[in-house]
Amino acid sequence: MKTKLLIIIFINSFIFLAFIGCKENIVIFPATKDAEEKELKALLNDIQAMADQISCDNPADWRIVPIGSKSCNGATNFIVYSAKINTSLFLQEVERYNQMQKAFNIKWQLISDCTIIMAPKSIECINGKPKLIY
């Protein structure tokens, strides 16, 4: 009887910890590489949707930020966003994406070309869409 009670307590504790995790939302059980890639893509799509919500009619209202993380450091790309959106939230999501991609690269031991991408020189508005000029 005592053994059964200990087993039940152990299993319930294990299940509780598995679902609750840490306050930083760290997943206890490792996700698959494909699942993590899907999560990264979904976040990138959300970021792009935030950036695309304003029509471009004045390049002076737009900003550029590096996005992504190569395994040997440096951004993978640049994204353009309007100063008229919630820039604090937008930049927070970009930083979250960068950190997630960095962790993904380390976890799955990915390598990249390590080339430094050139920063855009300016932004133009073409048919209501911002375009990066290199």
C-alpha positions, 0 to 999 in steps of 0.5 A, a space after each residue: 500500500 505504501 509503495 503504491 502511494 509513493 508511485 502515485 505521488 511520484 507520477 503526479 509530481 512528474 506530470 505536474 512538473 512536465 506541464 508547468 515547467 519553469 516560470 521562464 516557459 522553458 520546455 522540459 521535454 525537448 521538441 523535435 527539430 521539425 516542431 521547433 522549425 515550425 515554431 520559428 517560421 510561425 513567429 517569423 510570419 507573425 513578425 512579417 504580418 506586423 510589419 506589413 500592416 501599414 501601407 508605405 507612402 513615406 520612406 521616412 516613416 520606416 525603419 530597418 532592423 536585422 533579423 535572424 541569427 546565423 550559427 556563427 553570429 550575425 543576422 540572416 536578413 533585414 526586415 523593414 517596419 513602420 514607425 507607426 506600428 507598436 515598435 516596442 512590441 515589434 522589436 521585442 518579437 524580433 529579439 525573441 525570434 533572434 534568441 530562439 533561432 540562436 538557441 535552435 542553431 546551438 541545440 541542433 549544431 547547425 552551421 552556416 556560411 558565416 558571410 556578413 550580409 550588407 545592411 540596406 542603404 535606404 528604403 523606397 515606397 513602391 506601390 504601397 510596399 516598402 522596398 530595401 535598397 542596397 
